[in-house]
């Protein structure tokens, strides 16, 4: 039971973090690139 828990929880967490991270990156990505270009 505990081994199943240790496998299931991280995979759910990684999946949700990946989904959130992709949406954040799509929103922030262009501004981040422009900031890097302006910073030189």
C-alpha positions in Angstrom: 0.0 0.0 0.0 2.7 2.5 0.9 4.8 1.7 -2.1 1.7 2.3 -4.3 1.3 5.6 -2.5 4.9 6.6 -3.1 4.5 5.9 -6.8 1.1 7.5 -7.4 1.6 10.8 -5.5 4.8 11.9 -7.2 3.4 11.1 -10.7 0.3 13.1 -10.0 2.3 16.0 -8.7 4.7 15.9 -11.6 1.9 15.8 -14.1 0.1 18.7 -12.5 3.3 20.7 -12.2 4.1 20.0 -15.8 0.7 21.3 -16.9 1.0 24.4 -14.8 4.6 25.0 -15.9 3.7 24.8 -19.5 0.9 27.3 -19.3 3.1 29.7 -17.2 6.0 29.3 -19.7 3.7 30.0 -22.7 2.5 33.2 -20.9 5.9 34.4 -19.6 8.2 32.9 -22.3 8.0 35.9 -24.8 8.5 38.5 -22.1 11.4 36.5 -20.7 13.1 36.3 -24.1 12.6 40.0 -24.8 14.1 40.7 -21.3 17.1 38.6 -22.1 17.6 40.4 -25.4 17.3 43.8 -23.8 19.7 42.9 -21.0 22.2 42.0 -23.7 
